[in-house]
């Protein structure tokens, strides 16, 4: 287990101390793991207080939702463990007043017992208390009765509804009724790509194969209701939303709010991909998505995966979701366009070099470029592995994208114009550094050929050398820096030398390919001076530069 913690027995307290240290609007009780609003007036002047909580490990829930417009207090137990009765009772007494307290409780036995007993103690002490149970997990619809379903991430939406009602001055009865209505309408379902590790346990809660997922899991590191093969994100969204819509009776014309929630180990990139299809699915089924939020709202430590929550709304409930709050963990107003906004990108006219000769070798040049693309595509896995060792791992897929763009081209009549089209295609298709490097080199070569009186072997030799020089000029690298130039420059020099000795084109290309491969192999003993590999220092030794290897691959493809 590797976690940024000190003592597993103190993770909750130290986490809450950090949360409070970062937010002047909240405070921590000295003897209980309870976070409260720091701006509370005297009890006689308080509105209805909204309180929630549960085990730790769900951050930013629950302490992250303490603030004006949402919770007045949050009670934390140990990781994935219900808080004690005394902690809940202390929270009620700390924030409650004559107008009462509403407890929002997720439907787990420990939470219901401890919050329920604390509520009885508070009522005996003269504090009006209402309990709202959230049981939004539709994955259990065929397993347990509705009143025994788990409460999961949709609880955050109930926090918002209840908090807004309390802030408006509503009575304890009305706050509870509004929260119960939201909880009853709400549906949530999740999917996990892996397990999480409870600090006190030190090992993951379950094990999944590389191609397995858990559908319909809870929020405590437990397994789901079904283990399944991994599927694309869109297919998983379909499965989840079909279950929610069927269980909640959502029909065309329904107005809904959507929450896409990360379980702790899912990057924003993946959550956005999920949100994209979730919005499309709801709209394709005739529903009007009034609000949508995407982020990590209620997690399960570092678990990779997500959940989707759908809450039917009307104008009144929408106003509660829109009501202001100072809580930073809340995702803002959640307004979304009713359709994706796409505008045309401004086009740029390609400046193809003007060929001065009667050269007609354009089709042959494109055929050679396609051969290079095929060879690089075949080497995608090797290039990805090399680039992952010393970079960001995107070279293989970048070369594949470039090859796809090349195959979509139609050759111009002459070599120079064809090369210019290849350069433009690579520039548009390949992001990062590879696209610009290849584009500038090929454009320089095209300019040399366009200016040549005759496009012969000598012209190609000059174009090759000028291309390598252009790459060096733009990137600032030179031979010996452990870059693509360590294969490109020796290849260009070998080609020039062979042509000068009167070798045939086939012989010159063979010499060129051997020089590129030798240069690429030599990079394994070089200490990178530029690029991401330079950040690794001596740790990069022993690994060939992926850019140099890519050069060797396509040069060998040209040699045949």
DOFITOR-259126 format. One record per residue (C-alpha): residue in three letters; residue number from 1; y, x, z. Coordinates in pm, whole numbers, plus 50000, padded with zeros to 5 digits. Example, Ala and Ser with C-alpha at 12.3 -4.5 7.8 and 13.67 -1.06 7.14 Angstrom:
<recs>
{rec ALA 1 {49550 51230 50780}}
{rec SER 2 {49894 51367 50714}}
</recs>
This chain:
<recs>
{rec UNK 1 {50000 50000 50000}}
{rec UNK 2 {50343 50132 49903}}
{rec UNK 3 {50637 49934 50040}}
{rec UNK 4 {50989 50023 50147}}
{rec UNK 5 {50929 49933 50509}}
{rec UNK 6 {50920 50112 50843}}
{rec UNK 7 {50681 49934 51078}}
{rec UNK 8 {50478 49638 50940}}
{rec UNK 9 {50527 49467 51277}}
{rec UNK 10 {50906 49472 51239}}
{rec UNK 11 {50952 49386 50873}}
{rec UNK 12 {51081 49034 50938}}
{rec UNK 13 {51341 49129 51198}}
{rec UNK 14 {51464 49427 50999}}
{rec UNK 15 {51481 49216 50683}}
{rec UNK 16 {51688 48950 50859}}
{rec UNK 17 {51915 49217 51006}}
{rec UNK 18 {51982 49345 50656}}
{rec UNK 19 {52051 48996 50523}}
{rec UNK 20 {52301 48926 50801}}
{rec UNK 21 {52464 49269 50774}}
{rec UNK 22 {52546 49192 50411}}
{rec UNK 23 {52695 48845 50467}}
{rec UNK 24 {52987 48777 50704}}
{rec UNK 25 {52927 48402 50683}}
{rec UNK 26 {52598 48409 50874}}
{rec UNK 27 {52470 48529 51212}}
{rec UNK 28 {52134 48617 51368}}
{rec UNK 29 {52014 48481 51703}}
{rec UNK 30 {51949 48766 51944}}
{rec UNK 31 {51611 48654 52073}}
{rec UNK 32 {51466 48460 51777}}
{rec UNK 33 {51426 48523 51405}}
{rec UNK 34 {51680 48255 51322}}
{rec UNK 35 {51979 48286 51088}}
{rec UNK 36 {52266 48038 51137}}
{rec UNK 37 {52605 47974 50984}}
{rec UNK 38 {52872 48179 51160}}
{rec UNK 39 {53150 47925 51105}}
{rec UNK 40 {53007 47631 51301}}
{rec UNK 41 {53261 47429 51502}}
{rec UNK 42 {53194 47302 51850}}
{rec UNK 43 {52894 47063 51863}}
{rec UNK 44 {53111 46750 51897}}
{rec UNK 45 {53279 46825 51564}}
{rec UNK 46 {52972 46918 51362}}
{rec UNK 47 {52833 46730 51065}}
{rec UNK 48 {52463 46665 51039}}
{rec UNK 49 {52288 47003 51037}}
{rec UNK 50 {52022 47086 50776}}
{rec UNK 51 {51756 47329 50890}}
{rec UNK 52 {51455 47475 50713}}
{rec UNK 53 {51225 47773 50733}}
{rec UNK 54 {50871 47894 50730}}
{rec UNK 55 {50694 48224 50702}}
{rec UNK 56 {50878 48530 50574}}
{rec UNK 57 {50793 48679 50237}}
{rec UNK 58 {50963 48406 50032}}
{rec UNK 59 {51301 48575 49999}}
{rec UNK 60 {51570 48478 49925}}
{rec UNK 61 {51426 48173 50103}}
{rec UNK 62 {51499 48074 50362}}
{rec UNK 63 {51777 48278 50520}}
{rec UNK 64 {51937 48330 50179}}
{rec UNK 65 {52023 47959 50164}}
{rec UNK 66 {52219 47946 50488}}
{rec UNK 67 {52581 47867 50410}}
{rec UNK 68 {52830 47591 50347}}
{rec UNK 69 {52681 47325 50122}}
{rec UNK 70 {52316 47409 50191}}
{rec UNK 71 {52142 47507 50517}}
{rec UNK 72 {52296 47539 50859}}
{rec UNK 73 {52003 47745 50986}}
{rec UNK 74 {51680 47904 50868}}
{rec UNK 75 {51387 47991 51093}}
{rec UNK 76 {51150 48270 50998}}
{rec UNK 77 {50796 48337 51111}}
{rec UNK 78 {50595 48647 51037}}
{rec UNK 79 {50503 48705 50674}}
{rec UNK 80 {50336 48388 50544}}
{rec UNK 81 {50310 48256 50903}}
{rec UNK 82 {50479 47947 51042}}
{rec UNK 83 {50760 48014 51290}}
{rec UNK 84 {50697 47930 51652}}
{rec UNK 85 {50795 47602 51817}}
{rec UNK 86 {51041 47789 52039}}
{rec UNK 87 {51211 47951 51739}}
{rec UNK 88 {51254 47615 51567}}
{rec UNK 89 {51380 47455 51886}}
{rec UNK 90 {51628 47739 51936}}
{rec UNK 91 {51757 47687 51583}}
{rec UNK 92 {51801 47312 51640}}
{rec UNK 93 {51997 47372 51957}}
{rec UNK 94 {52206 47645 51795}}
{rec UNK 95 {52331 47431 51506}}
{rec UNK 96 {52275 47070 51609}}
{rec UNK 97 {52529 46829 51748}}
{rec UNK 98 {52555 46459 51832}}
{rec UNK 99 {52531 46363 51465}}
{rec UNK 100 {52183 46511 51447}}
{rec UNK 101 {51962 46752 51253}}
{rec UNK 102 {51746 46715 50942}}
{rec UNK 103 {51444 46946 50923}}
{rec UNK 104 {51315 47024 50573}}
{rec UNK 105 {50952 47125 50610}}
{rec UNK 106 {50705 47241 50347}}
{rec UNK 107 {50374 47062 50373}}
{rec UNK 108 {50158 47318 50553}}
{rec UNK 109 {49971 47241 50874}}
{rec UNK 110 {50137 47515 51080}}
{rec UNK 111 {50486 47423 50964}}
{rec UNK 112 {50432 47051 51027}}
{rec UNK 113 {50295 47111 51376}}
{rec UNK 114 {50558 47359 51492}}
{rec UNK 115 {50858 47187 51336}}
{rec UNK 116 {50723 46850 51450}}
{rec UNK 117 {50683 46955 51812}}
{rec UNK 118 {51025 47119 51813}}
{rec UNK 119 {51170 46793 51677}}
{rec UNK 120 {51013 46598 51965}}
{rec UNK 121 {51157 46844 52215}}
{rec UNK 122 {51501 46811 52054}}
{rec UNK 123 {51488 46431 52063}}
{rec UNK 124 {51396 46448 52430}}
{rec UNK 125 {51702 46666 52478}}
{rec UNK 126 {51921 46402 52315}}
{rec UNK 127 {51954 46551 51966}}
{rec UNK 128 {51875 46307 51683}}
{rec UNK 129 {51624 46470 51446}}
{rec UNK 130 {51475 46358 51114}}
{rec UNK 131 {51195 46542 50934}}
{rec UNK 132 {51163 46562 50555}}
{rec UNK 133 {50827 46683 50423}}
{rec UNK 134 {50819 46849 50080}}
{rec UNK 135 {50484 46831 49897}}
{rec UNK 136 {50581 46911 49537}}
{rec UNK 137 {50271 47101 49416}}
{rec UNK 138 {50127 46891 49132}}
{rec UNK 139 {49845 47144 49075}}
{rec UNK 140 {49661 46975 49363}}
{rec UNK 141 {49681 46628 49209}}
{rec UNK 142 {49304 46614 49145}}
{rec UNK 143 {49208 46799 49462}}
{rec UNK 144 {49381 46635 49758}}
{rec UNK 145 {49577 46315 49828}}
{rec UNK 146 {49948 46325 49746}}
{rec UNK 147 {50048 46351 50111}}
{rec UNK 148 {49842 46668 50153}}
{rec UNK 149 {49988 46863 49865}}
{rec UNK 150 {50164 47190 49940}}
{rec UNK 151 {50538 47237 49949}}
{rec UNK 152 {50644 47517 49715}}
{rec UNK 153 {50950 47635 49523}}
{rec UNK 154 {51098 47293 49450}}
{rec UNK 155 {51191 47286 49818}}
{rec UNK 156 {51506 47479 49726}}
{rec UNK 157 {51630 47180 49526}}
{rec UNK 158 {51575 46960 49830}}
{rec UNK 159 {51779 47207 50036}}
{rec UNK 160 {52065 47163 49792}}
{rec UNK 161 {52052 46785 49792}}
{rec UNK 162 {52034 46763 50172}}
{rec UNK 163 {52303 47026 50223}}
{rec UNK 164 {52545 46849 49992}}
{rec UNK 165 {52485 46515 50165}}
{rec UNK 166 {52546 46670 50507}}
{rec UNK 167 {52861 46841 50383}}
{rec UNK 168 {52989 46506 50258}}
{rec UNK 169 {52970 46362 50610}}
{rec UNK 170 {52663 46143 50558}}
{rec UNK 171 {52466 46021 50860}}
{rec UNK 172 {52144 46186 50968}}
{rec UNK 173 {51954 45885 50833}}
{rec UNK 174 {52126 45903 50494}}
{rec UNK 175 {52080 46279 50464}}
{rec UNK 176 {51711 46244 50538}}
{rec UNK 177 {51670 45949 50299}}
{rec UNK 178 {51839 46137 50015}}
{rec UNK 179 {51628 46446 50077}}
{rec UNK 180 {51306 46241 50097}}
{rec UNK 181 {51385 46067 49770}}
{rec UNK 182 {51440 46401 49598}}
{rec UNK 183 {51119 46543 49746}}
{rec UNK 184 {50921 46239 49636}}
{rec UNK 185 {51044 46266 49277}}
{rec UNK 186 {50998 46642 49250}}
{rec UNK 187 {50711 46820 49075}}
{rec UNK 188 {50628 47192 49076}}
{rec UNK 189 {50344 47409 48949}}
{rec UNK 190 {50298 47785 48938}}
{rec UNK 191 {50101 48059 48767}}
{rec UNK 192 {50028 48409 48897}}
{rec UNK 193 {49942 48717 48693}}
{rec UNK 194 {49836 48912 49000}}
{rec UNK 195 {49822 48911 49378}}
{rec UNK 196 {50066 49026 49644}}
{rec UNK 197 {50012 49244 49949}}
{rec UNK 198 {50104 49126 50299}}
{rec UNK 199 {50240 49431 50486}}
{rec UNK 200 {50018 49375 50790}}
{rec UNK 201 {49708 49343 50570}}
{rec UNK 202 {49772 49639 50343}}
{rec UNK 203 {49558 49512 50056}}
{rec UNK 204 {49611 49244 49787}}
{rec UNK 205 {49506 48891 49874}}
{rec UNK 206 {49279 48863 49570}}
{rec UNK 207 {49184 49056 49259}}
{rec UNK 208 {49235 48954 48898}}
{rec UNK 209 {49090 49112 48585}}
{rec UNK 210 {49327 49253 48323}}
{rec UNK 211 {49298 48933 48118}}
{rec UNK 212 {49290 48681 48405}}
{rec UNK 213 {49553 48459 48567}}
{rec UNK 214 {49561 48207 48851}}
{rec UNK 215 {49695 47860 48771}}
{rec UNK 216 {49822 47626 49038}}
{rec UNK 217 {49867 47871 49323}}
{rec UNK 218 {50066 47828 49641}}
{rec UNK 219 {50330 48062 49781}}
{rec UNK 220 {50128 48253 50039}}
{rec UNK 221 {49933 48496 49825}}
{rec UNK 222 {49634 48264 49798}}
{rec UNK 223 {49435 48197 49485}}
{rec UNK 224 {49517 47903 49259}}
{rec UNK 225 {49316 47597 49173}}
{rec UNK 226 {49190 47751 48849}}
{rec UNK 227 {49125 48102 48722}}
{rec UNK 228 {49187 48129 48351}}
{rec UNK 229 {49222 48376 48067}}
{rec UNK 230 {49568 48517 48007}}
{rec UNK 231 {49768 48323 47751}}
{rec UNK 232 {50107 48361 47584}}
{rec UNK 233 {50404 48245 47790}}
{rec UNK 234 {50464 47940 47572}}
{rec UNK 235 {50107 47818 47620}}
{rec UNK 236 {50134 47856 47998}}
{rec UNK 237 {50461 47662 48000}}
{rec UNK 238 {50293 47386 47799}}
{rec UNK 239 {50011 47362 48053}}
{rec UNK 240 {50244 47352 48353}}
{rec UNK 241 {50491 47101 48212}}
{rec UNK 242 {50218 46874 48080}}
{rec UNK 243 {50078 46859 48435}}
{rec UNK 244 {50419 46792 48592}}
{rec UNK 245 {50516 46527 48337}}
{rec UNK 246 {50185 46345 48370}}
{rec UNK 247 {50188 46352 48749}}
{rec UNK 248 {50553 46253 48788}}
{rec UNK 249 {50543 45994 48510}}
{rec UNK 250 {50823 46158 48312}}
{rec UNK 251 {50892 45969 47991}}
{rec UNK 252 {51125 46014 47693}}
{rec UNK 253 {51480 45942 47800}}
{rec UNK 254 {51435 46086 48149}}
{rec UNK 255 {51722 46293 48283}}
{rec UNK 256 {51594 46600 48464}}
{rec UNK 257 {51690 46926 48631}}
{rec UNK 258 {51471 47231 48571}}
{rec UNK 259 {51414 47531 48797}}
{rec UNK 260 {51234 47838 48661}}
{rec UNK 261 {51138 48043 48965}}
{rec UNK 262 {51005 48397 48979}}
{rec UNK 263 {50740 48471 49240}}
{rec UNK 264 {50885 48811 49328}}
{rec UNK 265 {50743 49052 49073}}
{rec UNK 266 {50854 48891 48748}}
{rec UNK 267 {51149 49052 48565}}
{rec UNK 268 {51438 48845 48431}}
{rec UNK 269 {51321 48917 48076}}
{rec UNK 270 {50997 48726 48129}}
{rec UNK 271 {51162 48446 48324}}
{rec UNK 272 {51410 48394 48039}}
{rec UNK 273 {51124 48371 47790}}
{rec UNK 274 {50965 48105 48011}}
{rec UNK 275 {51295 47919 48051}}
{rec UNK 276 {51350 47920 47675}}
{rec UNK 277 {51026 47734 47607}}
{rec UNK 278 {51051 47509 47912}}
{rec UNK 279 {51386 47379 47790}}
{rec UNK 280 {51246 47334 47439}}
{rec UNK 281 {50937 47151 47568}}
{rec UNK 282 {51133 46905 47779}}
{rec UNK 283 {51374 46831 47494}}
{rec UNK 284 {51092 46797 47241}}
{rec UNK 285 {50940 46532 47468}}
{rec UNK 286 {51262 46330 47470}}
{rec UNK 287 {51400 46438 47805}}
{rec UNK 288 {51760 46528 47870}}
{rec UNK 289 {51790 46851 48066}}
{rec UNK 290 {52106 46801 48270}}
{rec UNK 291 {52085 47122 48472}}
{rec UNK 292 {51865 47432 48466}}
{rec UNK 293 {51836 47741 48683}}
{rec UNK 294 {51637 48058 48622}}
{rec UNK 295 {51577 48335 48874}}
{rec UNK 296 {51387 48418 49192}}
{rec UNK 297 {51457 48138 49439}}
{rec UNK 298 {51141 48124 49650}}
{rec UNK 299 {50903 48417 49613}}
{rec UNK 300 {50564 48533 49738}}
{rec UNK 301 {50650 48896 49816}}
{rec UNK 302 {50595 49100 49498}}
{rec UNK 303 {50361 48858 49321}}
{rec UNK 304 {50397 48857 48941}}
{rec UNK 305 {50424 48508 48802}}
{rec UNK 306 {50646 48203 48810}}
{rec UNK 307 {50668 47837 48890}}
{rec UNK 308 {50844 47549 48717}}
{rec UNK 309 {51005 47263 48907}}
{rec UNK 310 {51129 46944 48746}}
{rec UNK 311 {51347 46699 48938}}
{rec UNK 312 {51448 46364 48784}}
{rec UNK 313 {51820 46304 48830}}
{rec UNK 314 {52077 46029 48805}}
{rec UNK 315 {52453 46061 48840}}
{rec UNK 316 {52439 46051 49220}}
{rec UNK 317 {52173 46321 49255}}
{rec UNK 318 {52340 46530 48988}}
{rec UNK 319 {52664 46520 49187}}
{rec UNK 320 {52477 46655 49489}}
{rec UNK 321 {52329 46939 49285}}
{rec UNK 322 {52676 47015 49149}}
{rec UNK 323 {52848 47004 49487}}
{rec UNK 324 {53005 47335 49587}}
{rec UNK 325 {52824 47583 49807}}
{rec UNK 326 {52904 47933 49929}}
{rec UNK 327 {52538 48036 49912}}
{rec UNK 328 {52501 48329 49676}}
{rec UNK 329 {52125 48287 49629}}
{rec UNK 330 {52182 47943 49477}}
{rec UNK 331 {52193 47974 49101}}
{rec UNK 332 {52537 47823 49044}}
{rec UNK 333 {52615 47497 48868}}
{rec UNK 334 {52322 47526 48627}}
{rec UNK 335 {52502 47372 48331}}
{rec UNK 336 {52316 47430 48005}}
{rec UNK 337 {52406 47346 47643}}
{rec UNK 338 {52215 47053 47502}}
{rec UNK 339 {52092 47276 47220}}
{rec UNK 340 {52076 47649 47163}}
{rec UNK 341 {52401 47783 47018}}
{rec UNK 342 {52339 48018 46726}}
{rec UNK 343 {52613 48153 46502}}
{rec UNK 344 {52577 48367 46189}}
{rec UNK 345 {52633 48738 46239}}
{rec UNK 346 {52899 48890 46016}}
{rec UNK 347 {52740 49057 45718}}
{rec UNK 348 {52820 49407 45601}}
{rec UNK 349 {52797 49509 45240}}
{rec UNK 350 {52555 49796 45189}}
{rec UNK 351 {52714 50103 45036}}
{rec UNK 352 {52438 50230 44813}}
{rec UNK 353 {52504 50575 44661}}
{rec UNK 354 {52575 50569 44292}}
{rec UNK 355 {52316 50764 44097}}
{rec UNK 356 {52466 50981 43826}}
{rec UNK 357 {52138 51048 43648}}
{rec UNK 358 {51885 50849 43453}}
{rec UNK 359 {51645 50873 43744}}
{rec UNK 360 {51385 50596 43747}}
{rec UNK 361 {51178 50703 44046}}
{rec UNK 362 {51287 50425 44282}}
{rec UNK 363 {50951 50239 44280}}
{rec UNK 364 {50762 50561 44354}}
{rec UNK 365 {50997 50638 44640}}
{rec UNK 366 {50939 50295 44794}}
{rec UNK 367 {50564 50335 44753}}
{rec UNK 368 {50589 50660 44947}}
{rec UNK 369 {50791 50488 45220}}
{rec UNK 370 {50528 50215 45248}}
{rec UNK 371 {50256 50481 45280}}
{rec UNK 372 {50455 50635 45566}}
{rec UNK 373 {50490 50294 45728}}
{rec UNK 374 {50116 50229 45707}}
{rec UNK 375 {50035 50563 45866}}
{rec UNK 376 {50279 50505 46152}}
{rec UNK 377 {50145 50155 46212}}
{rec UNK 378 {49793 50295 46238}}
{rec UNK 379 {49919 50543 46497}}
{rec UNK 380 {50108 50284 46705}}
{rec UNK 381 {49889 50319 47013}}
{rec UNK 382 {49906 50700 47011}}
{rec UNK 383 {50284 50698 46973}}
{rec UNK 384 {50322 50440 47251}}
{rec UNK 385 {50109 50647 47489}}
{rec UNK 386 {50304 50965 47413}}
{rec UNK 387 {50639 50790 47451}}
{rec UNK 388 {50530 50627 47777}}
{rec UNK 389 {50454 50970 47922}}
{rec UNK 390 {50803 51104 47859}}
{rec UNK 391 {51021 50808 47758}}
{rec UNK 392 {51035 50432 47758}}
{rec UNK 393 {50720 50363 47558}}
{rec UNK 394 {50886 50180 47267}}
{rec UNK 395 {50837 50429 46983}}
{rec UNK 396 {50510 50281 46857}}
{rec UNK 397 {50643 49927 46828}}
{rec UNK 398 {50971 50060 46684}}
{rec UNK 399 {50785 50235 46404}}
{rec UNK 400 {50585 49918 46337}}
{rec UNK 401 {50907 49715 46313}}
{rec UNK 402 {51053 49970 46075}}
{rec UNK 403 {50742 49957 45860}}
{rec UNK 404 {50757 49579 45843}}
{rec UNK 405 {51116 49601 45725}}
{rec UNK 406 {51026 49857 45458}}
{rec UNK 407 {50744 49643 45320}}
{rec UNK 408 {50993 49362 45267}}
{rec UNK 409 {51211 49569 45035}}
{rec UNK 410 {51227 49563 44658}}
{rec UNK 411 {51271 49905 44500}}
{rec UNK 412 {51591 49988 44317}}
{rec UNK 413 {51565 50167 43985}}
{rec UNK 414 {51662 50509 44114}}
{rec UNK 415 {51557 50714 44417}}
{rec UNK 416 {51901 50736 44578}}
{rec UNK 417 {51960 50360 44583}}
{rec UNK 418 {51607 50296 44708}}
{rec UNK 419 {51653 50545 44992}}
{rec UNK 420 {51980 50375 45084}}
{rec UNK 421 {51798 50042 45110}}
{rec UNK 422 {51527 50201 45325}}
{rec UNK 423 {51796 50347 45555}}
{rec UNK 424 {51960 50007 45592}}
{rec UNK 425 {51630 49838 45667}}
{rec UNK 426 {51545 50091 45938}}
{rec UNK 427 {51892 50069 46088}}
{rec UNK 428 {51860 49694 46125}}
{rec UNK 429 {51497 49686 46237}}
{rec UNK 430 {51478 49970 46488}}
{rec UNK 431 {51693 49971 46798}}
{rec UNK 432 {51727 50261 47039}}
{rec UNK 433 {51771 50609 46899}}
{rec UNK 434 {51500 50618 46632}}
{rec UNK 435 {51669 50370 46399}}
{rec UNK 436 {52005 50552 46381}}
{rec UNK 437 {51839 50895 46350}}
{rec UNK 438 {51620 50791 46059}}
{rec UNK 439 {51899 50594 45896}}
{rec UNK 440 {52150 50880 45904}}
{rec UNK 441 {51896 51130 45773}}
{rec UNK 442 {51781 50908 45488}}
{rec UNK 443 {52139 50815 45398}}
{rec UNK 444 {52231 51186 45379}}
{rec UNK 445 {51930 51246 45155}}
{rec UNK 446 {52031 50953 44934}}
{rec UNK 447 {52381 51095 44895}}
{rec UNK 448 {52240 51433 44792}}
{rec UNK 449 {52016 51274 44529}}
{rec UNK 450 {52297 51056 44399}}
{rec UNK 451 {52514 51362 44347}}
{rec UNK 452 {52241 51565 44179}}
{rec UNK 453 {52243 51593 43804}}
{rec UNK 454 {51866 51572 43795}}
{rec UNK 455 {51637 51435 44062}}
{rec UNK 456 {51377 51712 44058}}
{rec UNK 457 {51189 51908 44323}}
{rec UNK 458 {51491 52125 44400}}
{rec UNK 459 {51706 51819 44453}}
{rec UNK 460 {51448 51673 44688}}
{rec UNK 461 {51428 52003 44878}}
{rec UNK 462 {51806 51999 44925}}
{rec UNK 463 {51795 51632 45026}}
{rec UNK 464 {51522 51703 45284}}
{rec UNK 465 {51714 51989 45443}}
{rec UNK 466 {52038 51790 45447}}
{rec UNK 467 {51857 51499 45610}}
{rec UNK 468 {51734 51722 45892}}
{rec UNK 469 {52083 51864 45934}}
{rec UNK 470 {52231 51513 45957}}
{rec UNK 471 {51989 51423 46237}}
{rec UNK 472 {52081 51743 46420}}
{rec UNK 473 {52453 51684 46376}}
{rec UNK 474 {52436 51328 46511}}
{rec UNK 475 {52206 51393 46806}}
{rec UNK 476 {52321 51741 46900}}
{rec UNK 477 {51965 51876 46912}}
{rec UNK 478 {51827 52189 46750}}
{rec UNK 479 {51484 52342 46697}}
{rec UNK 480 {51331 52427 47033}}
{rec UNK 481 {51482 52132 47220}}
{rec UNK 482 {51153 51937 47202}}
{rec UNK 483 {51267 51660 46967}}
{rec UNK 484 {51175 51527 46625}}
{rec UNK 485 {51364 51822 46478}}
{rec UNK 486 {51085 52055 46589}}
{rec UNK 487 {50869 51894 46322}}
{rec UNK 488 {51139 51787 46076}}
{rec UNK 489 {51317 52122 46029}}
{rec UNK 490 {51000 52332 45977}}
{rec UNK 491 {50876 52068 45733}}
{rec UNK 492 {51200 52082 45533}}
{rec UNK 493 {51197 52461 45532}}
{rec UNK 494 {50833 52473 45422}}
{rec UNK 495 {50905 52229 45140}}
{rec UNK 496 {51205 52436 45025}}
{rec UNK 497 {51000 52756 45035}}
{rec UNK 498 {50709 52611 44840}}
{rec UNK 499 {50938 52467 44573}}
{rec UNK 500 {51113 52803 44546}}
{rec UNK 501 {50780 52972 44484}}
{rec UNK 502 {50707 52735 44200}}
{rec UNK 503 {50446 52528 44381}}
{rec UNK 504 {50356 52183 44253}}
{rec UNK 505 {50490 51877 44434}}
{rec UNK 506 {50146 51813 44587}}
{rec UNK 507 {50125 52174 44709}}
{rec UNK 508 {50476 52163 44847}}
{rec UNK 509 {50405 51842 45037}}
{rec UNK 510 {50084 51987 45178}}
{rec UNK 511 {50273 52292 45308}}
{rec UNK 512 {50538 52059 45444}}
{rec UNK 513 {50279 51850 45633}}
{rec UNK 514 {50111 52155 45785}}
{rec UNK 515 {50446 52287 45908}}
{rec UNK 516 {50534 51947 46061}}
{rec UNK 517 {50202 51925 46243}}
{rec UNK 518 {50233 52281 46374}}
{rec UNK 519 {50587 52211 46492}}
{rec UNK 520 {50486 51888 46663}}
{rec UNK 521 {50195 52056 46842}}
{rec UNK 522 {50428 52329 46968}}
{rec UNK 523 {50645 52074 47150}}
{rec UNK 524 {50371 52033 47412}}
{rec UNK 525 {50475 52373 47551}}
{rec UNK 526 {50850 52306 47536}}
{rec UNK 527 {51072 52188 47819}}
{rec UNK 528 {51275 51894 47678}}
{rec UNK 529 {51651 51955 47673}}
{rec UNK 530 {51762 51617 47538}}
{rec UNK 531 {51656 51253 47573}}
{rec UNK 532 {51461 51083 47852}}
{rec UNK 533 {51203 51360 47856}}
{rec UNK 534 {51469 51601 47981}}
{rec UNK 535 {51488 51404 48306}}
{rec UNK 536 {51128 51498 48385}}
{rec UNK 537 {51176 51875 48377}}
{rec UNK 538 {50847 52065 48396}}
{rec UNK 539 {50654 51738 48437}}
{rec UNK 540 {50702 51684 48062}}
{rec UNK 541 {50511 52003 47978}}
{rec UNK 542 {50176 51947 47813}}
{rec UNK 543 {50281 51634 47625}}
{rec UNK 544 {50379 51648 47258}}
{rec UNK 545 {50717 51501 47175}}
{rec UNK 546 {50647 51154 47031}}
{rec UNK 547 {50932 51178 46780}}
{rec UNK 548 {50797 51503 46643}}
{rec UNK 549 {50446 51358 46623}}
{rec UNK 550 {50582 51059 46430}}
{rec UNK 551 {50744 51297 46178}}
{rec UNK 552 {50414 51484 46137}}
{rec UNK 553 {50231 51156 46076}}
{rec UNK 554 {50458 51028 45801}}
{rec UNK 555 {50491 51367 45632}}
{rec UNK 556 {50112 51394 45618}}
{rec UNK 557 {50103 51045 45466}}
{rec UNK 558 {50339 51164 45190}}
{rec UNK 559 {50115 51462 45124}}
{rec UNK 560 {49822 51227 45074}}
</recs>
